[in-house]
Amino acid sequence: MTIKTAYSLKDSIDDLWAELYDVLGDGLKTVIYFGSAKFNSNDLAAGMEKAFKGAPLFGCTTAGDVVSGKMLKQSVIAMGI
């Protein structure tokens, strides 16, 4: 099983899910994501559903993000399995 990680610091939900998709690709079994509370959770979920059609999605908000040894703020981090 391969697990890929990606993050985006984009302000636009359309831009950020496109960036995440570019890194994670398609054919994923599951996508788990953590999004900054600055994003409307319903809008973020709709964007992730648009990007990762058919993959079960699990998402929640976060106040601080750590990915690949980097501390991020106001980002979205995703893991594709």
C-alpha positions as CSV (number, residue, x, y, z in Angstrom):
1,M,0.0,0.0,0.0
2,T,1.3,3.4,-1.0
3,I,0.5,6.5,1.0
4,K,1.1,9.9,-0.6
5,T,1.0,13.2,1.2
6,A,0.4,16.7,-0.2
7,Y,-0.3,20.2,1.1
8,S,-1.6,23.5,-0.2
9,L,-1.2,27.0,1.0
10,K,-3.6,28.4,-1.6
11,D,-6.4,30.7,-0.5
12,S,-8.9,29.6,-3.1
13,I,-10.6,26.2,-2.6
14,D,-10.5,25.5,-6.3
15,D,-6.8,26.2,-6.5
16,L,-6.0,24.2,-3.4
17,W,-7.9,21.0,-4.4
18,A,-6.3,21.2,-7.9
19,E,-2.8,21.5,-6.3
20,L,-3.6,18.5,-4.0
21,Y,-4.9,16.5,-7.0
22,D,-1.7,17.3,-9.0
23,V,0.4,15.7,-6.3
24,L,-1.9,12.8,-5.2
25,G,-3.4,11.8,-8.5
26,D,-6.4,9.6,-9.1
27,G,-7.2,6.0,-8.4
28,L,-7.0,6.5,-4.7
29,K,-8.8,4.2,-2.3
30,T,-9.2,6.9,0.4
31,V,-8.3,10.5,1.0
32,I,-7.8,11.9,4.5
33,Y,-7.5,15.7,4.8
34,F,-7.0,18.3,7.5
35,G,-8.1,21.8,6.6
36,S,-7.6,25.2,8.3
37,A,-10.6,26.6,10.0
38,K,-10.3,29.6,7.7
39,F,-12.0,27.5,5.0
40,N,-15.8,26.9,5.0
41,S,-15.9,23.2,5.7
42,N,-18.8,22.5,3.4
43,D,-17.1,24.3,0.5
44,L,-13.8,22.5,1.2
45,A,-15.6,19.1,1.3
46,A,-17.4,19.9,-2.0
47,G,-14.1,20.8,-3.6
48,M,-12.4,17.6,-2.4
49,E,-15.3,15.5,-3.7
50,K,-14.9,17.2,-7.1
51,A,-11.2,16.4,-7.2
52,F,-11.2,12.9,-5.8
53,K,-14.4,11.4,-7.4
54,G,-15.2,8.0,-6.1
55,A,-12.7,7.9,-3.2
56,P,-14.1,7.9,0.3
57,L,-13.1,11.2,2.0
58,F,-12.4,11.9,5.7
59,G,-11.8,15.5,6.7
60,C,-11.6,17.7,9.7
61,T,-10.4,21.2,10.7
62,T,-7.1,21.9,12.3
63,A,-5.5,24.9,14.0
64,G,-1.9,24.0,13.0
65,D,-0.5,21.6,10.5
66,V,2.7,19.6,10.4
67,V,3.7,17.8,7.3
68,S,7.0,16.4,6.2
69,G,8.7,18.2,9.1
70,K,7.2,21.6,8.2
71,M,4.9,23.6,10.4
72,L,2.1,25.3,8.3
73,K,-0.7,27.6,9.1
74,Q,-3.9,28.2,7.1
75,S,-3.3,25.2,4.8
76,V,-4.9,22.0,3.8
77,I,-3.0,18.7,4.2
78,A,-4.1,15.5,2.5
79,M,-3.0,11.9,2.5
80,G,-4.0,9.6,-0.3
81,I,-4.1,5.9,0.2
